[in-house]
Each structure stands twice: as structure tokens, then as C-alpha cells.
Amino acid sequence: MPENKGSPEEQMAVLSEFTKIPGLGLSKAKKLYEAGYRSLEQLKQASFDELAQIPGIGENRATLIKRYFGEEAFSGKPFQEASPPEKPSGKNSQGVKEGAEPHPAAEAAKPEAETPEVKEEAGVREGAQPHPEEDLEVKIIAEFRKIPGIGLPYAKKLYDAGFRSVEELRNASYAELKEIVDEKGATAIKNFIEIQKPEEKPGVEAKEEKPAEEIKAEAEVKEEEAPEVEGAEPEAEAHEGKKEEGVREGVEPHPEEVEMMEVPKSKETKTNNHKPEKEQGLINGLKTKRHMPVNRAKTKTQKIVSLGVISILVLASIVVVWYALLPESRVTIDGNIDDWAGVPKYADNSFASLDSINITEYSMLFEEKRINFFAKTAGEIFAAQNGVDTLFIFIDADSNPNTGYSIQGMGAEYKVEISGWDKQIHSASAQRFTGENNLNYSAWESYGEVRAEISANIVEGYIKIPNLEKPEAIFIMSHTENQNVNAKVCKAPVSPAYSTLVVTQRFVAGDVVQAGDVVLEITLAARAGSVKINSITVSNANVVLQKNELASNEEITVQAVAKQLNSGIAYKFAVEGVNTDAVVHITGTAGSAYFGAPPEGITIDGAFGDWNSVIKGTDSTGDAPKNIDLLEYASNISNNAYFYMAVDGSMLAGCEIPVIQTRPAPNPIVGPVILRENLGKDIARVYIDLLNSTINTFNPAMLQHGYLIELEGRNGKVLSAKAWHWENGQRRD
């Protein structure tokens, strides 16, 4: 038959079918598979001689296969009985000393002819022993398959990996089992082991012990009810006697058993009912009572089946209850983080204006059913006496900055928002981003379940989100009071990989640079684990790493120096990437400068050295938030109008959380809510009065003849640029 190798799953399915034949273990089933047989139907169609010629099968197993299909095994030669094991001298096959006359009942119990018989329960012919290794393998795999969720393929993998008992599985770690039978199989094994009592063995039924007097009384009743047959033992009774005494025909008994089996001639042995020995049966030299075998065997089988069904039902009930009571998480949400031992934690030592929002440590635990989180502050958390303290956790489900809400260089699909004051939590919500514009903060919608608890300076909670591919999360905490907002952004995002490298860049060059000038200072901080850094790439600059490995929470600062570039051209200097074994988060500000010398005239290119010769106006600092606190301004109007502005913070940075958190009103007015697009933009406007009529007393309403230029931006990028023209006080678009 042609050999057609299938997949491992197909092979295991075929082997499972073949082992249904009594007497065929996995090793013999493999022989049939290697010979090209792929189904029981193919075995049924094969002739006895074809099967017997397969290496490792032979006539014995061929006979078993044919009898399984109800066929007689015929070949060109008579069937040969398997040779019994060689017996020690001085004993015959009946377990009686040489030279001793066999008991008459035992003589009568011998079969008339040495006809080969096959024991159906064992699956092998009487007198033929299965291969020890094969028998052991079948037993062990059968034991493993009793574990709920472990089928034949998993059981075979465990056996091939060297496991030989459930106790060995109990001692194996979850990680070791996961490598062999994947996460599903490992979980099934550990769940099964947890509900097993230490003294119990899987698959073993406990027997109820009866008092000796009750057993004796039952034996006497059965003896009175069972008719005796003089001179011969029925074949079924003979087999029953062998099973009761634990000795198989053709197997040499233990020496101590031999002494028990010897029957002295000179003395009659009495039983409990005082019957002489000649009236008792003798099977293989062992004495036994004669009973009605058919009814007794039927009763015993019924008991075994009943006990098996009850055991399965009890075990299934235990498993169901165990799963129902199984906790969802390894951590308990109570504001105490002692049960977070072993979970990497992130430290943050950046500045915050208030201790109640100054997050110093935080982490997340990503589990199958939910994501747990905690944050620890320098002072008591949610302690605002006026205003509102709020914790925001933005979760990027796929580590893709182009999907979800744009914040801190991430694209967040989910958000946790917890607000409180007076040392209490007053609201907790989970939301999902549904907008098409990734800057629209109004596109958050309520989603799922969230819970949080606080204790002193710790808030702990969870959000129920299904399995995420490559999640990352950023923590932000704010205090809002009288329309003023103070916030702290934790620099390191949390991920299941935990080890994170935070790269903070700061542009330190002037408007014009030369080769070798320092253009960026770069801080490298390892969080929640050690980090190995291979290289850093900076546009138009070189970086020399003096240290390649950082311990957890270690920080170093390196410098980027300008390369040799073309003179008179503006170049941007920014960190483009880091070759490392950790999650990388790049933050801070890059910058642009001219190399060598600025160009002649004003050029719109993001560098500002070409404004050095232009007189600029100045404004005082500290009278507005930094990102809109104007420091310098200038204009150059000829054929074209050019303008220049510089702020104390970042130009057109916008607001990533463009809402003001407030306490609920005592009697709120409930009405329809109209959600308008909220992009959190910064707006810069330039008014040009061609008549110079409003100098020093400017009011936009007084603009009679000129232009209005308006820029809108977010995250340092211009989103729109518009200009309007006024004539005689009327706007001309």
C-alpha cells in the first residue's frame, strides 16, 4: 500500500482509531500507519497474510485485528501459540510441585485441547504478554487523558516529553507545560491538579471497607445459594477464580504464593463451613468457592460501570464549581498593592506642582479577561479641597500611533478616567474612541466595566477589555481649579514587555550650527527592567554611546553633534529611532538650524536664523500658559508679508485633553447634549493694518483696511492657514 505521510494532527487521529483494537498499543498502531494504513476500513480489507508480514505486527497482532472485525484468521500455516515463559525447575504450569498429584478438580478443569484463546479484556492471546514498554506507554497516556481538556495528541506529547505520572505533571511549572501542550493544555493540567487532594490519585476509585463479619456472612450466603458441580469446573468459573486470586495462566506466581498453593495430602483442610477439601474447587493450585459465575460477573460489571459514571459526574461537578469560583485575577482591587509582588513597576521622578497628582510609581497587569492598574502619588491621592483631581489612562491596543486618539505620540483606542476630591473617588468610567479624526476628543464613547479603590496615596483598579495584540498605556494626572489646569504626564508607557526605554530629546543649538556643534541633549532612562542599547539614530547628527546597558531606573545623558552639511540650508535635528531590546518611547522637542550661515532674505523653512537681522518686539513672561505665552514677535512686509512669533513653551502645541474637569452642579439642568468636534487646537492670529490707524490701541473691530492671518495647530504642526482681507471695515474673503 503506498505510504502517504499526513500532518501530525491527521496521524494522531489515525493512531487513536487503531488503538481502539484490543491489544494494539501506540507502537503497533505506528507500525500499521508506517505501512500505509490510514483507516479501520483499510485494515478490514487487508488480508491476514498482508497484516502478518508487516514488521512488528506478525501473526499474533494480525489475528487480533481480524477477530476485531469478526473474521477468522487464516494463513497458509497453522496458528502457533505463543511460547510461555520458561518456568523454574521443580514446579509445573499449575503451580504444584513436580511429582505431586494434581487435585481431581484441577485435573477436570483442564481444557480438552490446547486451543488458542484470546482474552478480550486485555486484547492479547492467553499466554502472550504485551511488550512492557508498549503496555506502560498505553497506561500512562490513558492516565493523562483522564485530565479534562487533555486528548490523545496532548497526552502523547506529555509522554514523549518524559512525563510518566500525574505527580510529575504536578511538579512541573506552568511555563514548562506551556512549551509542550501550549497555553490551553497547560491551563487544563494546572486546573485539574488544583482540585485534586494530595492523597488522591486521578482515576482511582475509593472502595468502601466492610466489616469482616459482614464479609464472612456474605460468603456463607453465596455458598449456600450456589450449586456445586462434582468433578469439573466450568470454564467461566475457572477464569473468575484466576482473576480473584490475581494469577494469570502462564505467569509464574510469587514464591510465597507457591507455598500457599501447595496442597498437603496427609491432612484435610477445612473451610468455614467445614466442607472437606475434596469438595472444593482447585484452580491453578488455589482453592476457591464455587458460585454461579454469570450472575456474579454481571453484578460486578454493573457496579463498576455505576461507580465510573458517578465518579465522572462528581468530577465534572467539581470542575464546574471550581471554574465558577476561580478568581478573575491574581490581584484584589482594594487599594493595597502587596499582591503586585513580581510585577515590574515604573518609577517617575519628573516634576509636578502638587503632591496629590505627582505620580511616583505605577504599573499595569495585562490578563486574559481584564487589565489591572495602580498609581502611587507623592501625597494623598484625590486630596483636592477645591477643584477636581483626575487620573487618565490612555491605552493603545495595537501599538499603532496612526489608529485611535493621538496623545503623547500614541494612538489610544481605550481610556480610563477616574475623578475625585476630598480623598474619595466620585466617578470612574471606561471609554472607547470611535472618531475618524484622531484629534477629536469628543469621539470618546462609554465602554465596558471599570472599578477603582483608593488607600492613602494609592489608587488601584481594573478595566475589562478583551485580549489585546500589543497594548501600551500612558498615565496622566491633572488638577483643575478655577479653569486652571496643572498636569503631570508619566513619560514611560506601560506594556506587557515591561522593560521600556524613555528617550527625552532637547534641542540646545542656536540658529546657525557648524560641524561638531552639539545640537541635541538626549536622556536615556530604563524603566521596569534593564535595557540594552545597540545604537541611536539622529537625523543629520552623530551620537556616541558611552554605555550600552542600563539597569532598571538608571538614566544617562548623551549628546548629538552636527555632521558636515551644506552651508545656507536649514536642517532638522531629531531622534529617529533606537536599536534596543525594550519598548521605546521618544518625547521632548527636536529643532532646526542653518548649517554654516543663514540664507539672504526670509525663507519659510522652519529655521529662524534668517530673522536675526530683523528688529523684534518683546513681551513679558508668566502672564499666560507657556505654550501661548508670547515672548518675541516681528514682521517683514514688502511685496510679501512675513511674520515671526516665539513662545515660552511649544508653538501650536494645542491641548491633548481639551476639557475642564468640574464638580457636578447641585441642581444640574438636564437637556440634550450636542457633541461638537473638539480638536484641542492652538490658534495664532496676525492682524495687518495697512493704514496704520490703530497702532498701540489695537482692537480687531477697528481694522478698516488690511489683513487677518490665522494659523491653527496641534502637536507642533500647522493644521490650517487662512487669510482674510478688509476694505473700509468690511471683510472680503
Secondary structure, 3 states (H helix, E strand, C coil): CCCCCCCHHHHHHHHHHHCCCCCCCHHHHHHHHHCCCCCHHHHHHCCHHHHHCCCCCHHHHHHHHHHHCCCCCCCCCCCCCCCCCCCCCCECCCCCECCCCCCHHHHHHCCCCCCCCEECCCCEECCCCCCHHHHHHHHHHHHHCCCCCCCHHHHHHHHHCCCCCHHHHHHCCHHHHHHHHHHHHHHHHHHHHHCCCCCCCCCCCCCCCCCHHHHHHHHHHHHHHCCCCCCCCCHHHHHHHHHHHCCCCCCCCCHHHHHHHCCCCCCCCCCCCCCCHHHCEEECCEEECCCCHHHHHHHHHHHHHHHHHHHHHHHHHHHHHHHHHCCCCCCCCCCCCHHHCCCCCEECCCCCCCHHHCEEEEEEEECCCCEEEEEEECCCCCCCCCCEEEEEEEEECCCCCCCCEEECCEEECEEEEEEEECCEEEEEEEEEECCCCCCCHHHEEECCCEEEEEECCEEEEEECCCCCCCCEEEEEEEEEECCEEEEEECCCCECCCCCEEEEEEEECCCCEECCCCEEEEEEEEEECCCEEEEEEEECCEEECCCCCEECCCCEEEEEEEECCCCCCCEEEECEEEEEECCEEEEEEECEEEEECCCCCCCCCCCCCHHHCCCCCEECCCCCCCHHHCEEEEEEEECCCEEEEEEECCCCCCCCCCCCCCCCCCCCCCCCCCCCCCCCCCEEEEEEEECCCCCCCCCCHHHCCCEEEEEEEEECCEEEEEEEEEEECCEEEC
